[in-house]
Amino acid sequence: MINYHGKIFRPISNTENGETSTETVFKYQQVGNILSSEYSGGKIKYGHLVGLVDNDGNIEMSYHQINDKGELMTGICQSKPEILENGKIRLHENWEWTSGDKSKGQSIIEEQ
Protein backbone atom coordinates (compact mmCIF):
# COMPACT_ATOMS: atom_id res chain seq x y z
CA MET A 1 0.00 0.00 0.00
CA ILE A 2 1.23 3.49 -0.81
CA ASN A 3 1.37 5.77 2.21
CA TYR A 4 0.32 9.33 1.34
CA HIS A 5 0.91 10.70 4.84
CA GLY A 6 2.59 14.12 4.86
CA LYS A 7 2.67 14.43 1.06
CA ILE A 8 1.70 17.64 -0.73
CA PHE A 9 0.04 17.57 -4.16
CA ARG A 10 -0.79 20.19 -6.78
CA PRO A 11 -2.95 19.79 -9.88
CA ILE A 12 -1.19 19.83 -13.25
CA SER A 13 -4.40 19.50 -15.32
CA ASN A 14 -8.16 19.56 -14.85
CA THR A 15 -11.23 19.63 -17.06
CA GLU A 16 -13.01 22.99 -17.44
CA ASN A 17 -15.90 22.08 -15.11
CA GLY A 18 -13.47 21.55 -12.20
CA GLU A 19 -12.47 24.13 -9.61
CA THR A 20 -8.91 23.07 -8.78
CA SER A 21 -5.94 24.69 -10.53
CA THR A 22 -2.15 24.82 -10.27
CA GLU A 23 -2.71 27.24 -7.35
CA THR A 24 -4.55 24.60 -5.30
CA VAL A 25 -2.47 22.81 -2.64
CA PHE A 26 -3.55 19.47 -1.13
CA LYS A 27 -1.95 18.38 2.18
CA TYR A 28 -2.51 14.63 2.62
CA GLN A 29 -2.68 12.74 5.91
CA GLN A 30 -3.07 8.97 6.25
CA VAL A 31 -3.66 6.61 9.17
CA GLY A 32 -3.89 2.96 8.15
CA ASN A 33 -5.94 2.97 4.97
CA ILE A 34 -7.87 6.15 5.88
CA LEU A 35 -6.84 9.23 3.90
CA SER A 36 -7.77 12.85 4.52
CA SER A 37 -6.69 16.19 3.13
CA GLU A 38 -7.31 19.87 3.59
CA TYR A 39 -6.84 21.99 0.50
CA SER A 40 -7.19 25.55 -0.76
CA GLY A 41 -5.97 27.91 -3.44
CA GLY A 42 -7.16 29.37 -6.70
CA LYS A 43 -10.97 29.23 -6.88
CA ILE A 44 -11.15 27.19 -3.64
CA LYS A 45 -11.29 29.01 -0.31
CA TYR A 46 -11.31 25.78 1.71
CA GLY A 47 -11.78 22.12 0.96
CA HIS A 48 -11.62 18.78 2.70
CA LEU A 49 -11.60 15.21 1.45
CA VAL A 50 -11.79 11.81 3.11
CA GLY A 51 -11.16 8.48 1.48
CA LEU A 52 -9.93 4.91 1.58
CA VAL A 53 -6.65 3.65 0.11
CA ASP A 54 -6.53 0.08 -1.26
CA ASN A 55 -3.51 -2.25 -1.43
CA ASP A 56 -2.51 -0.86 -4.86
CA GLY A 57 -2.63 2.76 -3.67
CA ASN A 58 -5.93 3.55 -5.41
CA ILE A 59 -8.06 6.07 -3.54
CA GLU A 60 -11.85 6.22 -3.31
CA MET A 61 -12.89 9.53 -1.77
CA SER A 62 -15.55 12.13 -1.28
CA TYR A 63 -14.89 15.85 -1.03
CA HIS A 64 -16.53 19.13 -0.15
CA GLN A 65 -15.28 22.65 -0.69
CA ILE A 66 -16.23 26.31 -0.52
CA ASN A 67 -15.41 28.13 -3.75
CA ASP A 68 -14.62 31.81 -4.34
CA LYS A 69 -18.34 32.45 -5.02
CA GLY A 70 -19.18 31.28 -1.49
CA GLU A 71 -20.83 28.08 -2.76
CA LEU A 72 -20.60 24.69 -1.06
CA MET A 73 -19.63 22.10 -3.68
CA THR A 74 -19.48 18.34 -3.11
CA GLY A 75 -18.26 15.36 -5.11
CA ILE A 76 -16.76 11.91 -5.33
CA CYS A 77 -13.47 10.84 -6.89
CA GLN A 78 -11.43 7.76 -7.75
CA SER A 79 -7.66 8.25 -7.99
CA LYS A 80 -5.12 5.87 -9.51
CA PRO A 81 -1.42 6.33 -8.66
CA GLU A 82 1.52 6.39 -11.06
CA ILE A 83 5.05 6.38 -9.65
CA LEU A 84 7.26 8.76 -11.66
CA GLU A 85 10.92 8.17 -12.48
CA ASN A 86 11.92 10.59 -9.71
CA GLY A 87 9.92 8.53 -7.18
CA LYS A 88 7.16 11.12 -6.82
CA ILE A 89 3.48 10.15 -7.13
CA ARG A 90 1.13 11.31 -9.89
CA LEU A 91 -2.58 10.69 -9.31
CA HIS A 92 -4.95 10.22 -12.26
CA GLU A 93 -8.40 11.22 -11.05
CA ASN A 94 -11.92 10.62 -12.30
CA TRP A 95 -14.38 12.74 -10.36
CA GLU A 96 -18.04 13.68 -10.32
CA TRP A 97 -19.89 16.56 -8.73
CA THR A 98 -22.69 15.47 -6.38
CA SER A 99 -23.87 19.08 -6.24
CA GLY A 100 -24.39 21.74 -8.90
CA ASP A 101 -24.66 20.34 -12.43
CA LYS A 102 -23.49 16.84 -11.32
CA SER A 103 -21.05 16.72 -14.24
CA LYS A 104 -17.96 14.51 -14.44
CA GLY A 105 -14.32 15.33 -15.13
CA GLN A 106 -10.71 14.22 -14.98
CA SER A 107 -7.71 15.76 -13.30
CA ILE A 108 -4.09 14.92 -12.65
CA ILE A 109 -2.27 15.96 -9.50
CA GLU A 110 1.41 15.47 -8.68
CA GLU A 111 3.38 15.21 -5.49
CA GLN A 112 5.51 18.29 -4.84
N, C-alpha and C positions, 0 to 999 in steps of 0.2 A: 504494500500500500504506500502511495506517495503521502508524505506528511507536508501539508501546506502551512504549518504553524510558523508565524512570524514573517511570512513572505509578503511582498508588496507587488501588486500587479497594476498595469496600466493598459487600457485598450489601444490597439494599433489599427483596428478597423471596426466598423459597425454599420448596419443598414440604416437608411434614412429615418425610419420610424423609431429608432432607439434614442435614448437620451444620454448615454455615456459618450465620452470623447477622450482624446489624448490627455485632457486636463483632469480626468477622473482618476482618483487614486483609491485602490482597494487594499485594505490591510487585513490579511487573513489570519485567523486563529483556528487551531484544531486541537481537540481533545478526543482521543480514540478515533472513531470514524465520524465524529460530529464536527462540522465546519461552520464557522461564522465569519462575518466580515462587516466592518463599517466602511463606508465609502462616501466621497464627496468630490466636487470639482466640476467645472464646466456648467452645464445646465442643472446639475444635481446639488441641492443645498445639503441634503443628508440622506443617506441610504443605509440599509441593513439587509443582510441576507443570512439565511441559515440553510444548511444542507447536510447530506450524507455522502461520504466518500466510500466507494467500493474498493475491492482488492486491487483493481487495475488503475486506481486513481481517478476514475470517472466520478463526477459530482452531480447529484440531483438536488436542486435547491429551489427555494422560493425567496422572493425579494420584495421589498417595499421601499419607496423613496419619495421625498418631497422635492419637486422640481422648482426651477426659478420662477415659475408662474404661481407657486404656492399650492400646487395640486399634489394629492396623494396618489401615486401610481404603484400598482402591484403586478407581479408576474411570476412565472416559473421558468426554469432554465435547466438544461442538461449540458454539462461541460465535459469534453474529452481531452486529456492531456497529450502533449507531444513534448518529448525531451529534446532540446536543441543541442547542437554540437558543443556549445559552451556550458552545458549542464543546466541551463535555465529552463523553466517550464513555460510552454505556450499552451493556452487553453482555447479550444475551438468550441464555441457556444451556440446552441440553438435555443432560442428563448421565445416566450409568448406572453404578451400582456394579458392579465386577468382583469384589468380595468381599462377604461378608455375604449379604444376601437377594437381591442382584443386581437390585434394583428400579431404576426410572427416575424422573427428576424434572426440574423446571425451576427455574431461578433467574434473577434479574436482579441484576447488579452495576453500580455507577456509579463513574466516576472522581471522586476527591475533589479 
